[in-house]
Amino acid sequence: MNRFRITPSVIPNLFTAMNMFSGFFSIISASQGNYTYAGWLIIIAAIFDTLDGFMARLTKSSSELGVELDSLSDVVSFGVAPSFLLYSTYFNQFEVFGVIISSLPMIAGGFRLARFNVQLVGFDKSYFTGLPIPSAALVLVCFNLSFYKNGYPEELKIFIIPMVLLVSFLMVSKIKYDTLPKFSLNEMKKNPLLYIAYLIALVVLILFTVKGLFFIFVFMIAFGIFRQIFKYFSNKKPE
């Protein structure tokens, strides 16, 4: 009977598998021209990605195998799927150049995950080095879901290539981005402004849905960049 015993690690790994499946299904949907469906499947993959970490902590079954499996899933759902969606909705008109540019989030995301796994010590982190690949993917996907209507508006097309280049660069950069805090009364007392910011973000998300989510991630990216610039100049010693 022990051969059929379900170990705790099976539960988070099941969510990881659903993350990977959602990314694969997104690629199929994009190849069939169902771009809205493809975008929402990447968001669903991000939900599964969040749940697998939560379940791993809940069941105390975090492991190196789970980390590697999670990274492989993330490459599919937040690397390949968004890159293919970008190519299908915009970059296919640029032929070889379009293939190269649209592949950058996938390539940068792969390097980002490899660096994370190599540098991983323990499973609890207070910050990430470089923009996490799910966040990068959600920026691109929410832009698509918010503004693509059988094509992007002409006034927004000039932002697409810079956005893809910036998001790809940030993934492999050393800019620090905070992890989600553990919600508790003591943590709220320590950093009330952070929780007020999260509350405002929740209100924006409820009011503006996917477009609100896009602007939340834009703010998060900009905040990380400006904080890094501020730290650089504040720590720079005068000659």
N, C-alpha and C positions, 0 to 999 in steps of 0.2 A: 504493500500500500504506500510506502514511502516514496516509491518511484513517481507517484501521481500527486505528491504534495505540492501545493502552490506556494512558492516562496514570495515574501513581501515585494521583492524587486520586480515581479511580474506586473504588478499594478502600474507603477510609473512607466515601465517599458511599454505597456499597452498604449498609454497616452502618447508616448514618443512615436510609436508605430502609426497612430492616427494622425499625428503631425506630419509624418513622412507621406502617408497616403493622401492627405489633403493637398500637399504640395504637388504630388504626382497628378492628382485629379485636376488641379489648377492648370498644369501644363497642357493636359488633354483638352480642357475647356477653352483655353486660349488658342490652341491650334484649330479649334472648330469655330472660332470667331465669337465665342461667348465670353467677352472680356469682363463684363460686370461680374458674372459668376466666378470667373477665374480670380478676380481680385478679392472677392469675399471668401473664397476658399483659402487664400493666403492669410486672411485675418483669422479664420477658423483655425488654421494651423498654428498661429500665434497663441490662440487660447489654449490649444492642446499643449503647446510648449510651456506655457505658464503652469498648467495643471500637472505636468509630469514632474516639474521641480517641487511643486507643493506636495504632491503625493509621496515623492521620495523622502521629503523631510518628515511628513506625517507618519509614514511607515518606517522611518529610520533605516532606509535601504539605499542610501546614496552609495555609489560605487564608481570605480574607474570605468567599468564596462558601460554603466549608464551614461557617464560623461561622453564617452566616445560615440555611443549610439545616438545621443542627443545631438552631437556635432554633425554626424552624418545626415541626420534628419534635417538639421538646419540648413545644410548646404543645398539640399533639394528644395525645401519649402521657402527659404529666405534668400537663396542665391540663384539657383537655376530658374525657379518659377517666376520671380519678379523680372529677371533679366529677359526671359522669353516673352513675358507680357509687354515689356518695354519695346522689344524688337517687333512684336506683332502689331502694336498700336502706333508706333512712330518710326522706329529706326530702320525698318525694312526698306524704306525708300532710299536709303543712303548706301545700299549694297554692302561692300566689304567694310567701309568705314562704320556703317550702322551696326554690323556684327561685332566689330571691335569695341565700340563704345557701349553697346548694350550688354556686353559680356563683363564689363568692369565690376559691377556689383557682385556678380558671381565669383570672379577671381579674387577680388579684395576680401569678400566674405570668407572664402576658403582660407586665405592667409590669416585672417583675423581669428578664425576658429582654431587653426593650427597653433598659433601663438598662445591663445588662451589655454589650450590643453597642455602645452609644454610648460607654461608658467604656473599652472594650477597647483596650489598648496592648500589642502583642505577644501571644503565645499561652501563655506560662508564667506562672501566678499562684501566689502562696504562700497566698492566702486569697481568699474570696468575700465581697462586701459584700451581706448579706442571705442568708437560707437558700436554697440552690440548689433550683430547682423539682423536680429528681428526688428530692432528699431529702424535700421536703415531700410529694410524691406517695407515696413509699414509707411514710411515717408513716401516712398515711390508708389506704393499701391494706393494709398489714400489720395495722392495727387491724381492718379488715374481715375479712381472712382468718383472724385469730386468734380473733375473738369473734362473728362473724355465723353463726348457725345457724338459718335460717328466721326471723331477727329477732335483734336485739341483746338481751342480758340487761338486765333492768330497772335493775339497779344501775349499769350502764355508760352508759345512755342520757343521763344528766345531763352526761357528759363530752364528748359528740359535738359539740354546738354550740360550747362553749368551745375544743375542740381545733381545729375548722375555723377559727374566728376567729383563734386564736393562730398557727396555721401560715400563714394568709394574711397576717397582719400581719408575721410574721418575714421573709417573702419580700421585702417592700418596705421593710423596716427597714434600718438601717445597721449592724446587728450583724455582726461578722466571724465567718466560719466557715472553718476551715483546709481547704485542699485536701489530697488524699491525697499523702503525701510520695513521693519517688522512693526506692524500696527499694535501699539500698546499704550496705556496711559502714561507710563514713564517716558517712553520715546516722544510722545506728544509734548510733554512738559519740557523735555530737553531741547526740542527744535520745533516750536509752535509755528514759525513762519513757513517751514517746509510743508507742514500738514495743511496750512491755510492754502498754500499753492496747489496742493493735491485736490483740495475741496473745490477751488476755482476751476481746476482742470476738469473735474467731474461735472460741474455745472455746464461748462463749455461743451463737453462731450454730449450731455443730455440735450442741450439746446440745438446744437449744430451737427450732431451725429458724426458721419465720416469726415466731413469737411472740418469739423471741430477737432477731430483726432489728428488730422493733417497739421493744423496750426499748433496744436499742443506739441507735436514732435518737432516742428520748426522752432518753436520757442526753446525746447529742451536742447536742440543742437546749438542754437545761437548762444544760449546760456553757458554751455560747456566751452565754447570757443572763447567768449569774452572773459570767462573766469580764468581760463588758461593764460590769456594775454595779460590779465591783471596780475596773476601770480608771477608771471615771468618778469614784468617790470618792477613789481614790489620786492622781488628777491634779488634783483640785479644790483650788485654792489657798485657804488660810485668809484671811479678810478682816482 
